[in-house]
Amino acid sequence: MRQWVIRQGATSLQDLELREVPDPVAGPGEVLVRVRACSLNFRDQIIPLGFYMGGTVDRDTVPLSDGAGEVIAVGDGVTSVGVGDRVAGIFFQDWMDGPPNPAAGVALGAPPAPGMLQDLVVLPERGVVPIAASLSFEEAACLPCAGVTAWNALMEGPHPLREGESVLVLGTGGVSLLALQIARAAGARVIATSSSDEKLERARALGAQQTINYRNVPEWGAEAAALAGGGVDHVVEVGGAGTLKQSITAVGFNGEIALIGVLTREGDTNPHALMFKGGSIRGIFVGSKGMAQRLNAFIDRHGIKPVVDRTFPMEQALDAYAYQQSGSLFGKVVITL
């Protein structure tokens, strides 16, 4: 079978290579999945560069956490899935449900876990979830990291999104567009930001009622607060340190900022302004298997289709990485196998 590998000690995307290796076999309690599609996340860009947690990879590593396919074999003792089932891997292999905890286990696509960018992958029975019945493999591959992150940000925690509330999404990447779609399906009002008027028009077509071009409106946090009638109920903060100050300005009384992003590393992160309006910041690091299951049920119920911007064949995986880094990105980049 084929698999892409990040070579041990990698510091560049050029340290990825496509290899032929023997087919794996499912052992007791494991399932063998024929991967049909994978999607890229920002995390997948920084792992080969050596910038992810722990630095450079300490062993040859198959990349990507997000993939979907069908089960083609099961090991002894497997009862919850069977041959022919359409499944996706879950990001954290041991976080079944409940709040964040120190026993979430390994995360796919980084040592010591396997990755999904290979024809066949062996995962523990608990480490897969049936995909939404209404989605293709390409669409379902967009969800294990970005989709569950967006779902966690809006629908889990102490203040789940309620109908009629307002949501601010930053940019038009995978997490932000999935959050937009979830929020609209839940009956929320969505404000979207981008530096591109063309992308803002596309966000409106997906359901965003109001938009802000942050190049034209540098103080976009205050603008978002005004558009929301005094403050936003939920901010899906994917930007990181460079955007957090504006998100704190945008959030309203008793509002919540879901802190996700690491796209920018420098900026004002002083949370003091939250004190005056009872706002909060909740850290989001993907989510659990239970969240993935609830997201899939919600998607089937509301007919949500993840936005697949472009697809690339497996042999052109490096082109997929390059496109995801480009300013053209709108939604998710998918690799088909």
C-alpha positions in Angstrom: 0.0 0.0 0.0 1.0 3.7 -0.3 1.6 6.0 2.6 3.0 9.5 2.9 5.6 9.8 5.6 7.2 12.8 7.5 10.8 11.7 7.9 12.3 11.7 11.4 13.7 15.1 12.3 11.8 16.9 9.5 12.0 20.7 9.3 10.4 21.2 5.8 7.5 20.0 3.7 10.1 18.7 1.4 10.8 16.1 4.1 7.6 14.3 3.2 7.8 11.3 0.9 5.5 8.8 -0.6 6.4 5.2 0.1 5.2 1.7 -0.7 4.9 -0.5 2.4 3.3 -3.9 3.3 -0.4 -3.9 4.1 -1.2 -3.8 7.8 -3.4 -6.4 9.6 -6.0 -5.7 12.3 -5.2 -7.3 15.6 -7.6 -8.0 18.5 -9.8 -5.1 19.3 -8.7 -3.3 16.1 -10.3 -2.3 12.7 -8.6 -2.0 9.3 -9.9 1.0 7.4 -9.4 1.6 3.7 -9.0 5.4 3.6 -10.9 7.2 0.9 -10.3 10.8 1.7 -8.3 13.0 4.1 -8.4 16.7 4.9 -5.7 19.2 5.9 -5.7 21.3 9.0 -3.3 24.1 10.1 -1.7 21.6 12.5 -0.7 19.5 9.6 1.4 22.4 8.2 3.5 22.9 11.3 4.2 19.2 12.2 6.6 18.7 9.3 8.2 22.0 10.0 9.1 20.9 13.6 7.0 23.6 15.2 4.3 21.4 16.8 4.3 20.3 20.4 7.5 18.5 21.2 9.4 19.9 18.2 10.6 17.8 15.3 9.1 14.3 14.9 11.2 11.7 16.6 10.3 8.9 14.2 9.0 8.5 10.7 5.3 9.6 10.9 2.3 9.3 8.7 0.6 12.7 8.7 -3.0 13.9 9.0 -5.6 13.4 11.7 -8.6 13.7 9.5 -9.6 10.8 7.2 -12.7 8.8 6.3 -13.1 5.4 4.7 -14.7 2.0 5.0 -13.9 -0.9 7.3 -12.5 -3.8 5.4 -11.5 -6.1 8.3 -11.9 -6.4 12.0 -9.9 -8.1 14.7 -11.0 -10.5 17.3 -13.5 -9.1 19.8 -14.7 -6.1 17.7 -18.4 -5.7 18.0 -19.4 -2.1 17.5 -18.4 -1.8 13.8 -18.3 -4.3 11.0 -16.9 -4.8 7.5 -18.4 -2.3 5.1 -19.2 0.4 7.7 -18.3 4.0 6.7 -16.2 5.5 9.5 -13.8 8.3 10.4 -11.0 8.3 12.9 -11.4 10.4 16.0 -8.7 13.0 16.8 -8.0 11.9 20.3 -8.0 8.1 20.5 -8.9 7.8 24.2 -11.2 10.8 24.8 -14.6 9.1 24.6 -16.8 11.9 26.2 -17.1 14.4 29.0 -14.9 17.5 29.7 -11.2 17.8 28.7 -9.0 15.5 30.8 -5.4 14.4 31.0 -6.2 10.9 29.6 -7.4 11.9 26.2 -4.6 9.8 24.6 -2.6 10.2 21.5 -3.8 12.4 18.6 -3.8 11.1 15.1 -1.1 12.4 12.7 1.6 13.1 15.2 4.0 10.7 17.2 3.3 8.2 18.6 -0.1 7.9 16.8 -0.7 6.8 13.2 -1.8 9.2 10.6 -4.6 8.9 8.0 -2.7 9.8 4.8 -2.2 6.2 3.7 -4.3 3.6 1.8 -4.9 1.5 4.9 -4.8 2.3 8.6 -5.3 0.2 11.7 -7.1 1.9 14.6 -8.6 0.6 17.8 -12.3 -0.1 17.7 -12.9 2.8 20.1 -10.9 5.1 17.8 -13.4 5.3 15.0 -16.9 6.7 14.6 -19.6 6.2 11.9 -19.7 9.1 9.6 -22.8 11.1 8.9 -25.1 9.2 6.5 -25.7 12.3 4.4 -22.0 13.0 3.7 -19.6 11.7 1.1 -16.1 10.4 2.2 -14.7 13.8 1.1 -17.1 15.8 3.1 -16.8 13.5 6.2 -13.0 13.8 6.1 -13.4 17.5 6.9 -14.8 16.9 10.4 -12.6 14.9 12.8 -10.5 18.0 13.8 -12.1 21.1 12.3 -15.7 20.0 12.6 -15.4 18.7 16.1 -13.5 21.8 17.1 -16.3 24.1 15.8 -18.9 21.9 17.4 -17.1 22.0 20.8 -16.7 25.8 20.5 -20.4 26.4 20.0 -22.4 23.5 21.4 -20.5 22.1 24.4 -19.2 23.6 27.7 -21.1 25.7 30.2 -22.8 28.0 27.7 -24.0 26.1 24.6 -25.3 28.2 21.8 -29.0 29.1 21.9 -31.3 30.1 19.2 -31.3 33.9 18.6 -27.8 34.4 20.0 -24.9 36.0 17.9 -21.7 34.3 16.7 -18.6 35.9 15.4 -16.3 33.8 13.1 -12.9 34.9 12.0 -11.8 34.3 8.5 -13.0 31.6 6.1 -11.0 28.5 6.9 -12.3 25.1 7.8 -13.2 25.7 11.5 -14.7 29.1 10.8 -17.0 28.0 8.0 -18.1 24.9 9.8 -18.9 27.1 12.9 -20.9 29.4 10.6 -22.9 26.5 9.2 -23.5 25.0 12.7 -24.5 28.3 14.1 -27.0 29.1 11.4 -28.5 25.7 11.6 -28.9 26.3 15.4 -30.8 29.5 14.7 -28.0 32.0 15.6 -27.1 35.2 13.9 -23.6 35.1 12.4 -21.0 37.8 11.7 -18.0 36.8 9.6 -14.7 38.6 9.0 -12.3 38.4 6.1 -9.8 40.5 4.2 -11.5 39.6 0.9 -14.9 41.0 -0.2 -15.3 38.1 -2.5 -14.9 35.6 0.3 -17.3 37.7 2.4 -19.9 37.3 -0.3 -19.4 33.6 -0.3 -19.8 33.6 3.5 -23.1 35.4 3.1 -24.2 32.7 0.6 -23.6 30.2 3.4 -25.8 32.2 5.8 -23.7 34.9 7.4 -26.0 37.8 7.9 -23.3 40.5 8.5 -19.7 40.7 7.4 -16.7 42.8 8.1 -13.6 43.4 5.9 -10.9 43.7 8.6 -8.5 45.4 6.2 -11.0 48.2 5.8 -12.1 48.2 9.5 -9.0 47.7 11.6 -11.1 48.0 14.8 -13.3 45.1 13.7 -13.9 44.0 17.3 -15.8 47.1 18.1 -17.7 46.9 14.8 -18.7 43.3 15.5 -20.0 44.3 19.0 -22.0 47.1 17.4 -23.5 44.8 14.8 -24.5 42.4 17.5 -26.3 45.1 19.4 -23.7 45.7 22.1 -21.6 42.6 22.1 -21.3 39.1 20.6 -22.5 36.0 22.5 -20.0 33.6 21.1 -16.6 34.3 19.4 -14.9 31.5 17.5 -11.3 32.7 18.0 -9.1 31.0 15.5 -6.5 33.8 15.0 -4.5 33.5 18.2 -2.5 36.2 20.0 -2.8 38.7 17.2 -6.6 38.8 17.1 -7.5 38.1 20.7 -7.6 41.7 21.8 -10.2 42.4 19.1 -12.2 39.3 20.1 -12.3 40.5 23.7 -13.6 43.9 22.5 -16.2 42.1 20.4 -17.6 39.7 23.1 -20.6 40.9 25.0 -21.8 40.7 28.6 -21.7 37.1 29.8 -20.3 36.1 26.4 -17.8 33.4 25.6 -14.6 33.4 23.5 -13.8 29.9 22.3 -10.0 30.1 22.2 -8.8 27.8 19.3 -6.2 29.5 17.2 -2.5 29.7 16.9 -2.3 31.3 13.5 -0.7 34.4 15.0 1.8 34.2 17.9 2.3 37.9 18.9 -0.2 40.3 20.2 -2.0 41.7 23.3 -3.5 38.8 25.2 -4.4 40.8 28.4 -7.8 39.5 29.5 -8.5 42.3 31.9 -11.3 43.8 29.8 -13.4 40.7 30.3 -13.8 41.5 33.9 -16.1 44.4 33.3 -18.6 42.4 31.3 -18.4 39.0 32.9 -17.1 37.5 29.7 -15.0 34.3 29.6 -12.4 32.5 27.5 -12.7 28.8 27.1 -9.8 26.8 25.7 -10.8 24.5 22.9 -8.5 21.6 21.8 -10.7 19.6 19.3 -13.0 17.3 21.3 -14.2 13.8 22.2 -15.8 10.9 20.4 -19.1 11.8 21.9 -18.8 15.3 20.4 -18.1 13.8 17.0 -21.2 11.6 17.3 -23.4 14.5 18.3 -22.0 16.6 15.4 -22.7 13.9 12.9 -26.3 13.5 14.1 -26.7 17.3 13.9 -25.3 17.3 10.3 -27.7 14.6 9.2 -30.6 16.4 10.9 -29.9 19.8 9.3 -28.4 18.8 5.9 -25.1 20.6 6.5 -22.4 20.1 3.8 -18.8 21.0 4.7 -17.2 23.3 2.2 -14.7 21.4 0.2 -12.6 24.1 -1.6 -10.4 21.8 -3.7 -9.5 18.1 -3.9 -6.1 16.6 -4.9 -5.2 13.0 -5.6 -2.9 11.3 -3.2 0.1 11.6 -5.5 -0.3 15.4 -5.4 -0.4 15.7 -1.6 2.4 18.4 -1.5 0.3 20.5 -3.9 -2.6 20.2 -1.4 -0.3 21.5 1.4 0.8 24.4 -0.8 -2.8 25.3 -1.7 -3.9 25.3 1.9 -1.2 27.9 2.6 -2.4 30.1 -0.2 -4.6 33.2 0.1 -7.2 31.4 -2.2 -8.3 29.0 0.6 -12.0 29.0 1.4 -13.0 26.0 3.5 -11.2 22.7 3.4 -8.6 21.1 1.2 -9.2 17.4 0.7 -6.8 14.6 -0.6 -8.5 11.6 -2.2 -7.1 8.1 -2.1 
